[in-house]
Amino acid sequence: MPKKDKYTLGEKTQRATLELIELLMEAGYQEKFKKGVVLGQASVKLDLIKLIVRLGQDIKAIPTNKYLSLEEKLQEIGRMLGGWIKSLK
C-alpha cells in the first residue's frame, strides 16, 4: 500500500481485522444463545473489511492481483462465518 494510504486505509483495515478476530474468539467461548449476537457483530465487521479493501482497490492503493487474493480469502471467511451462524439456527 502506498505510504499516503498506509496510515488511513491500512490502519483502518488492520484495526477492523483485529476486532474481527477478537469477536470470533469471543464467540468460540460464548454459550450457544449468546453466540448469535457476537457472530452477527463479526459479520458486520467482515462486511466493513470487504468495503475498505474494495475502496483500496478503487483508489488504486491495492494492486489488482493482491485485491483478488484478499477478496478470495474474505469470501471464504464469509462462507465459514455464514455456516457457523446457520448452524446455530
Secondary structure, 3 states (H helix, E strand, C coil): CCHHHHHHHHHHHHHHHHHHHHHHHHHHHCCHHHHHHHHHHHHHHHHHHHHHHHHHHHCCCCCHHHHHHHHHHHHHHHHHHHHHHHHHC
